Amino acid sequence: MAEFIIANMAPLMFGALVLFLLFGYPVAFALAANGIVFGLIGIELGLLTPALFQALPERIFGIMANDTLLAIPFFTFMGLILERSGMAEDLLDTIGQLFGPMRGGLAYAVIFVGALLAATTGVVAASVISMGLISLPIMLRYGYDKRLASGVIAASGTLAQIIPPSLVLIIMADQLGKSVGDMYEGAMIPGLVLTALYVGYVAILSVLKPNSCPALPPEARSLRGFKLMLRVLTTLVPPLVLIFLVLGTIFLGIATPTEGGAMGAAGAMILALARKRITMKLLKQAMETTGKLSSFVVFILVGSTVFGLVFRGVNGDLWVEHLLLGLPGGQVGFLIVVNILVFVLAFFLDFFELSFIIVPLLAPVADKLGIDLVWFGVLLAVNMQTSFMHPPFGFALFYLRSVAPSSVKTTDIYWGAIPFVCIQIIMVALIIIFPNIVSYGDDAQREQQRLEKEGKAPAAIDLDSLMKQSDEEPDAQKEGAEEEKGAADLLKGLQSNDK
């Protein structure tokens, strides 16, 4: 029995974790308890040494000292303040008026505003709840199909998962050991392409089923001409300035993601104060929610650190590696299996849990297969986005259900989400087929990384040694000249003796 446990410690440990999660234990405590219990069993069986647990305090303090994770509370706070500042209401009202004369105009407005909110808040709950409260009653009033209306709102809210400044991309960058700025830059084009696919779906539906998304009647369009254009400009400028403050400074290298998050939080406060929409009560609520979410992330990270330490101690990483490297099809086979696995797990786990449990196991294998980790992280982030939309456990669907009127059935919300889940799967396939969709850094940087992977990169230039070499050259020349002079004097002396 003992020999069997020693030989199969890694699969037993992983199976026990799955069992814990299926029983509904909190993820952070399930991870930590699993790690500690199997660590003690490993010590008892002589597979591990007690010194292994001595590395835990240092690792936990490493989490506390991680500057990258500071971006999470900043972006969360920014999103919660903006949710209460009335920006979503103004945007939806204005953009709805702009697209109103078109069939599907309100759906286009929701998608457009969802993308803007994603680029300013980065929080799915804030986007879905805001748009559900404001847009859903209006869409239903003007005869929109219930399934289409609920699906568009839920899907547009989940754009906050992939369009920077997304929280999942921060976690992904931390777990993959990559720059948050590179991850944001890489995710920008896929986020915009996904938005365009949503718009394309609504456009096709407006042609095939015009009654499902009618245009706004003339009496509902209160703004026209110059007044409408002025309203559009004044409404769009504040969020666009905030987007530049957050993302522009990060992409231009002026600020780190943490500093960008801090500027975004300050900008959100200024916007809310300018609109006179903020009170001490709302500020306290936003701070409490931010504190809870940040604690939630850190606790899961501590739990996954305990689990990861013991799992690697029992060679679990090698077990996963052998399991995945043996798949037929090389890189493509690995990517297909991994994406199916993540898609299925997304039915039961949210993106935080997937990022902390699955990504650390997959990243070393992807790296060994020569897959760019930033590209891999963006691919997984798009796939994990489906975890918010999966019936019946998708969080975006729960958020929408909580604010939807009673006339919208839960089955309407579920059926409305399915086409958009299919679109997200198509987006995953597009990234695999056209990998250049994920683009970050400059060409020289990417070429250098490729050469480093292939072991063909030129040796790094050591500036200190070059400086020393240049300082030593004049001395060497001086010594050479002195030696030549000494030899000439010796020759002259010999010639005079001969005479």
FENGIMO-V515030 format. One record per backbone hydrogen bond with DSSP energy under -1.0 kcal/mol. CO is the residue of the C=O (numbers start at 0). NH is the residue of the N-H. E is the energy in kcal/mol with one decimal. If there is no record, write none. Layout:
co->{CO;CO}
nh->{NH;NH}
e->{E;E}
This chain:
co->{0;1;2;3;7;8;9;10;11;12;13;14;15;16;17;18;19;20;25;26;27;28;29;30;31;32;33;34;35;36;37;38;39;40;41;41;48;49;51;52;54;55;56;57;58;59;60;62;66;67;68;69;70;71;72;73;74;75;76;77;78;85;86;87;88;89;90;91;92;93;94;98;99;101;103;104;105;106;107;108;109;110;111;112;113;114;116;122;123;124;125;126;127;128;129;130;130;134;135;136;137;138;139;144;145;146;147;148;149;150;151;152;153;156;157;158;158;165;166;167;168;169;170;171;172;178;179;180;181;182;186;187;188;189;190;191;192;193;194;195;196;197;198;199;200;201;202;203;204;208;211;212;216;217;219;224;225;226;227;228;229;230;231;232;235;236;237;238;239;240;241;242;242;243;246;247;248;248;255;256;257;258;259;260;261;262;263;264;265;266;267;268;269;270;271;278;279;280;281;282;283;284;285;286;287;288;289;290;291;292;293;294;295;296;297;298;299;300;301;302;303;304;305;306;307;308;309;310;311;314;315;316;317;318;319;320;321;323;328;329;330;331;332;333;334;335;336;337;338;339;340;341;343;344;344;349;350;351;352;353;353;357;358;361;362;363;364;365;366;371;372;373;374;375;376;377;378;379;380;382;383;384;385;385;387;389;393;394;395;396;397;399;404;408;409;410;411;412;413;416;417;418;419;420;421;422;423;424;425;426;427;428;429;433;434;436;441;442;443;444;445;446;447;448;449;450;461;462;463;464;465;466;467;468;471;472;473;474;475;476;477;478;479;480;481;482;483;484;485;486;487;488;489;490;491;492;493;494}
nh->{4;5;6;7;11;12;13;14;15;16;17;18;19;20;21;22;24;23;29;30;31;32;33;34;35;36;37;38;39;40;41;42;43;44;46;47;51;52;54;55;58;59;60;61;62;63;64;65;69;70;71;73;74;75;76;77;78;79;80;81;82;89;90;91;92;93;94;95;96;97;98;101;215;104;107;108;109;110;111;112;113;114;115;116;117;118;120;126;127;128;129;130;131;132;133;134;135;138;139;140;141;143;142;148;149;150;151;152;153;154;155;156;157;159;160;161;162;169;170;171;172;173;174;175;177;182;183;184;185;186;190;191;192;193;194;195;196;197;198;199;200;201;202;203;204;205;206;207;208;211;144;103;219;220;221;228;229;230;231;232;233;234;235;236;239;240;241;242;243;244;245;246;247;248;250;251;253;254;259;260;261;262;263;264;265;266;267;268;269;270;271;272;273;274;276;282;283;284;285;286;287;288;289;290;291;292;293;294;295;296;297;298;299;300;301;302;303;304;305;306;307;308;309;310;311;312;313;315;314;318;319;320;321;322;323;324;325;326;332;333;334;335;336;337;338;339;340;341;342;343;344;345;346;347;348;353;354;355;356;357;358;361;362;365;366;367;368;370;369;375;376;377;378;379;380;381;382;383;384;385;386;387;388;389;395;393;397;398;399;400;401;403;407;412;413;414;415;416;417;420;421;422;423;424;425;426;427;428;429;430;431;432;433;436;437;438;445;446;447;448;449;450;451;452;453;455;465;466;467;468;469;470;471;472;475;476;477;478;479;480;481;482;483;484;485;486;487;488;489;490;491;492;493;494;495;496;497;498}
e->{-2.3;-2.4;-2.3;-1.7;-2.1;-2.4;-2.3;-2.5;-2.4;-1.8;-2.0;-2.1;-2.5;-2.4;-2.3;-1.7;-1.8;-1.1;-2.5;-2.6;-2.1;-2.8;-2.1;-2.2;-2.6;-2.9;-2.4;-1.8;-2.5;-2.2;-2.4;-2.0;-2.4;-2.2;-2.3;-1.6;-2.1;-1.0;-1.4;-1.2;-1.7;-2.7;-2.5;-1.6;-1.5;-1.8;-1.7;-1.4;-1.5;-1.6;-1.2;-1.3;-2.6;-2.4;-2.5;-2.3;-2.3;-2.3;-2.3;-2.3;-2.0;-2.0;-2.5;-2.7;-2.4;-2.5;-3.0;-1.8;-1.6;-1.9;-2.4;-1.7;-2.5;-1.8;-2.4;-2.3;-2.2;-2.2;-2.8;-2.9;-2.5;-2.1;-2.1;-3.2;-2.2;-1.9;-3.8;-1.6;-2.8;-2.4;-2.0;-2.4;-2.5;-2.3;-2.0;-2.4;-1.1;-2.9;-2.4;-2.1;-1.7;-2.6;-1.4;-2.8;-2.4;-2.5;-2.7;-1.9;-2.4;-2.6;-2.5;-1.9;-1.3;-1.3;-2.2;-1.1;-2.8;-1.1;-2.1;-2.5;-2.4;-2.1;-2.5;-2.2;-2.2;-1.9;-2.6;-2.4;-2.6;-1.6;-2.1;-1.9;-2.7;-2.5;-1.8;-2.2;-2.2;-2.0;-2.1;-2.6;-2.1;-2.1;-2.4;-2.3;-2.3;-2.3;-1.0;-2.7;-3.2;-1.9;-2.6;-1.4;-1.8;-1.2;-1.2;-2.0;-2.8;-2.2;-2.6;-2.4;-2.5;-2.0;-2.3;-2.0;-2.1;-2.6;-2.1;-2.6;-2.1;-2.6;-2.1;-2.9;-1.1;-1.5;-3.0;-2.3;-1.7;-2.0;-3.0;-2.5;-2.0;-2.4;-2.4;-2.5;-2.2;-2.8;-2.6;-1.8;-2.1;-2.5;-2.5;-2.4;-2.5;-1.8;-2.2;-2.4;-2.3;-2.1;-2.5;-2.2;-2.4;-2.6;-2.2;-2.4;-2.4;-2.5;-2.5;-2.2;-2.4;-2.2;-2.4;-2.7;-2.0;-2.3;-2.5;-2.6;-2.8;-1.6;-2.0;-2.4;-2.8;-2.3;-1.8;-2.9;-2.3;-1.6;-1.8;-3.4;-1.7;-1.7;-2.4;-2.2;-2.8;-2.0;-2.4;-3.1;-1.1;-1.2;-1.0;-2.3;-2.6;-2.5;-2.2;-2.6;-2.3;-2.1;-2.5;-2.7;-2.3;-2.3;-2.6;-1.9;-1.5;-1.7;-2.5;-2.3;-2.5;-2.1;-2.2;-1.6;-1.6;-1.7;-2.7;-2.4;-2.6;-2.0;-1.8;-2.6;-1.3;-2.4;-2.4;-2.2;-2.3;-2.3;-2.1;-2.2;-1.9;-3.2;-1.2;-1.6;-1.9;-1.5;-1.3;-1.5;-1.1;-2.8;-1.6;-2.8;-2.2;-2.4;-2.0;-1.7;-1.7;-1.5;-2.2;-2.8;-2.1;-1.3;-1.2;-1.9;-2.1;-1.8;-2.0;-1.9;-2.2;-2.0;-1.8;-2.1;-2.3;-2.0;-1.7;-2.6;-3.2;-2.0;-1.5;-1.0;-2.1;-2.5;-2.3;-2.1;-2.2;-2.5;-2.3;-2.1;-1.8;-2.6;-1.7;-2.4;-2.4;-2.5;-2.4;-2.1;-2.3;-1.5;-2.4;-2.4;-2.5;-2.6;-2.3;-2.4;-2.2;-2.2;-2.2;-2.3;-2.4;-2.1;-2.1;-2.3;-2.0;-2.1;-2.3;-2.2;-2.0;-2.2;-2.1;-1.6;-1.7;-1.6}
